[in-house]
């Protein structure tokens, strides 16, 4: 069938689905997340996944993976959309977690509702995002990365040394578990945590899609491309960059509050630099700028790290590799994966169309012939 015949019949089914999804982004996000939420527990009961862990353990891992999906979505705002390299993202994660611990634990004597503390944790983290962004507006590239790295090291250290307020190395234990409409969550039942996290991620995806397609989102991308050109075209770079820091931090604060409620424990060693590095690796591997790609990359990396690597020793029992503890080499594997991705697919596993065009723009420029061929071509054109 010729291209003319295909065009006369109209767009294909896949094209119509993509057009409808783009036109109704919120509805398509809800449907997609509902399908994923329903299918993941079913897939966990099928081999070979059922041989790794029972379904309840998988569901608990999926809930934990949702936290990192949320973190990756927030960091994608800062790094993928606005182009601001943030190496201290775990600091906002810690701020959200401790905010919840201060608001709902026997240590503080407070018992505010779970949903209210989720919002409060996000707002407090956003405030600190503004405080970090305000003095760093003139910095770019490596200099901004160093400042954010310092901030990421300072915050856990403050929580570690403020014994009177945070219990220092012991952490805050006994944080109250969530409750919804009189139903109290339990450690032994991971399903409420899983469903709650799926709902939070769905709301975050819808809001981030709205932001990306808004005037603010286009301003972020303009700053990422060329900050000077964006300022020359009327973009307020000060407020735009501050909003990127604040919104990215609020997403991390939301994830931190959920983790504090799920684990019922908060400690400074949960928020080290490895968390920031892991989330950044998830964003890069998934595909910076692509919301679905970043979420999928975060989920895949977390499951490989927490489940697959733990089970490799069991799977490889009786082979020459059975004596290797793959968990000890997880960051070596991260490094190799990042090097391979930068060489073979720098745009990530699921790149955004705009990002892919940027990275492969040089490949689309036709090569100019040299020597006599160039003279003949020039002469022919003349």
N, C-alpha and C positions, 0 to 999 in steps of 0.2 A: 504494500500500500504506500503510495507516494505521500510526501509531506503535505501536498496540496489537498489530497483527499482527507488526510487526518485533520487538517485545519478546518475543512468544510464540515466535519462531523462534530466540531467543538472540542473543548478540552477533555482530557482523559479523566477517568474516575479519580485517580490519585491527585490530579490537578484540581479537580472540584473539591475534594476533601481538604487539600491544603488551602484553597481560597476560602472555604467556609471556616476553617480553623483560624485563619488570619483575621477574618471579619468578626468572629465571635471568640476572641481570645480567652475571655474569662470562662465561658461555658466549656470550651475545649480543654482548658486547664483542669477544670473540675472533673470532667469525664475521664481525662487521661489519668489523673491521680486516683480516681475511684477505681479504675481498672487495675492500675498498678498495685494499689492497696489490697484489692481482692485477690489478685493473682499470686503475689509473692508468698503468702502462706501456703497456697496450693502447690506452688513449685517446690517449696521446702519439703513436701511429703513425697516427692518423686526422686528416684535414684538419678545421679549418685548423691544428691544433697541429703536425702534421708539417711544415708549411711554415716554422715558426718555428725549430725546432732538431731535430737528430737525437734518436733515442730515448735514447741514452746521456747526452746533455746534460740531457734532461728528468729522467731517473732521478737524476742528480746533484742537480738542483734540488729534486726531491722529498725527497731525503735532507736537504738543507739546510732545507727547509720543515718537516721533522719536528722539527728543533731548536727552531724558533720555536713549533711546536705544543706541545712540551714546556714551553717557557717560559710560554706563555699558560695552560696547565693549572695550572702552579704559581702564577702570579699570580692566577688565578681563585680559588684557595684563600684568599689574603689579601684580595683586593678583593671578589670575587663572593660568597664564602661568609661570611667574617668581617667584611666591611665596613671593612677597614683600608686606607686609601689609601697605596700604596707607590710612590714616584716614583724610587727608587734600586735597582730590581730588578736592573739590569745588574751591580751590584757582586757579587752572589752568582754570577752567570754568570762573571765574571772570576775569582772565587775558585776555582770548580770547574776552570776551564781551567788556571790556574797550578798548582793542586794536581796535576793530571795531568802538567804539564810538569816539575814538580819530581820526580815519581815515575817518569818514563819518558822520559829524554832524555840525550844525551851531556853536556849542560851540568851536570846534577846527578850524573851517573855512576850513576844508578839505572835499573833496567829491570824494574819490577814489572809483573805481568800486567795486561792491559787491563781485564778484568772486575773485578779487585780495585780498580784505581784508579778505576773508575766509582763503586763504593760509597764509597771513601775521599773522592772529590771531593764526593759528596752529603753525607757526614757532616761534612766540614770546613765546607761552606757552611751546613749546618744549625746548626753551632756558632756561626758568626758571625750567623746569624739570631737565635739566642737572645741573643747579646751586643747586637744592635741592639734587640731587643724589650724586654729587661729595663729599660733606663732610659727607655723611651718609653711605659710602660704607662698613665701618667696623661694622655697626650696623645691628642687626637681631631681628626678632620677636617683642617683646613688646617695645624695645628701639627704633626701627625704627618707630613703630606706634606712639610713643609719639612725635618724631621729626616731622613727617608728620602732626600730629594733631596740633602742634605748628605753623607750616608753614601755615596750613589752617586757623588758627585764626589770624595770622599776616597780611596776604594779604588783607582781607576785612577791617581790622582796618586801614591799611595804606590808602586805598581808601577812608575810612570814614573821616580821619583826614587831608588829603591833599586837603583842600577846594579849594585852588587856581587852582589846576590841575584837580580835579574830581567833584567839586561842593558839596563835602561832603555828608551830609544826603539827600540833595535835588536830587542828582543824575544828570545824563546827559540826558536831554530830547530832543526830536526832531531829534533823530538819523534817518538818511535817510533810507527809505525803499529800498529793492532791485529792480533792474530793469534788464530785460533780453531782448536783441535785441530790445530795445526801448519800451518794455512793462513795465509799472510801477506797482508794486504790490500794493494792497490796503488792508486796514484793513477789509473791508466788504467782501472780497473774499478770503477765506482760501485755495482754491484749489491750487494756485501757490505755496504757502508755503508747502502744503502737498506733492505735486509732487517733489518739490525741495529737501525736506528733505528725501523723499524716494530714490531719486537719490544719495544723499550724503551717506545715510546708506548703499546702495548697493555697492558703491565704497569702503567704509570702510570695509565691510564684505569681499569683494574680496581680498583687501590688507592684512587684518589680517589672512585670510586663507593662503595666500601665505607666510606670515611670520611664521605662526605656522608650516607649513610643510617644512620650510627651515632649513638650518643649525643653524641659529640664534634661531629659535623656539625650536629646539631640545636642544640647549644650555640653553635656559630659563628653560625648563622642567628639565634638569639635575641639575641646580642650585636649583630649587624648591625641588627636591628629596633629594639632599645632596650636599651642596656647596663645602665641602672639597673634596668629591669624584670627583665632576666635575672639580675642579681646578687640581686635581692629574691626570686627563685624558686629560689635555691640554686646557680646556676651560678658556678663558680670562674673569674671573668673573667681573673685573672692567668695561671693555667696554660693556659687556653683560648686566649688571645691569643698567648702564647709559642709554643704548639704550632702555631698558624697561621703565625707567622713562620718557625718552624723547618722545617715541612714544605714551605712554599712555597719557601724558600731551598734546601732539599735538591733539589727538582726542577730549579731553575736550575743548581745545582752539577753535577747529572747531565748536563744539556745542555752546560755548559761543558767538562766532561771529554771528552765526545764530540767537540765541535768541535776541541779541541786535538789529539785523536788523528787526526781526519779531515784537518785542514789541515796537521798536522805543524809548526805555528807558532803562537806566542802573542805578542801585542803589546798594550800598554795602549790603543791607539787603536781596538781592536775592541770596547771595552766602554764607550762614551760614553753620554751622556744620551739620544741618539737611539735607542739600543736599548731603554731603559726606556720611552720614549715610544711606540715602535712596538709593543711588546708590550702596553702598556696600551690602545692604539688597537685592537689585535686583539681584546682581551677585550671592550671596549665594543661594537665593531661586531659581534662574533660573538653576544654575548648573555650578560651577566654571570650567573653562577649555573648556566648550562646547560653541562655538560661537553662534550657533542657540539657544541653551538653555538660554544663558545669554540675548540675544535679546528678546526672548519670555517672560522671567521672568520680564525684565524691562517694557515691554509693558503691561503685565497683572497687575503688581503692580501699575503702573501709572494710568491705567484706573480705577482700583478699588479705588485708592486714590482720584482721581479728579472727577469721574463721579458716580460710584456706591455708594460710601459713602454719597455723596450729595443727592442722590435720595432715600436712604433708608428711610428717614423720610416720604417722600411722599408715598412710597410703604407700609410702616407699619402704615399709618394713621388709627386711630381707634383701634389699638392694644395696649397692655400695654407697648410696646416699642416705642410708637410714640413720647414720650417726650424726648428721648435720642438724643443728637447731636453727631452722630457717627464721624464727622470730628474731634471733640475734643479728640477722643480716637484712632486716626489713628496710633499713635506710640505705644500705648498699643497693638493694633492689630498686628503691625509689630513685637513687642517683642514676643507675643504669637505664631505668625507664625514661627518666627525664632527658638524658643524653641521647638516647635512641629517638625519642619523640622530636627533639630539636633538630636532629639530623634528617629524619625520614618524614616527619609530619609536624612541622613547627606550629601549625594552627590548632593542634589537639585532635582528639578522637572524633569529636562532634563539633566542628568549628562553625562559627557564624559566617554567613556569606560575605559580609563586609570585611571581617578579619582575614578570611582566606584570600580575598582579592588583594588586600594590602600586602600580605606576605609573599604572594606569588605575582606581584605586579611586574617585577623585573623579567620573569619568564615569558610574559606576554609581549614584551617589546621585541620586534623582529631584529635579527642580527644584520648589521650592515656589512656587506662583503668588502674585502680588502684587496688591494693590488689591482691587476688589470681588470678583474671582474667589476670592481668598484668604478673604474674609469669608464668601462663600457656602459654600466648602468646609468652613471651620471650623464654620459653623452647621449644615451638613448632617451633619458627623461628630458634633456635639454632640447 
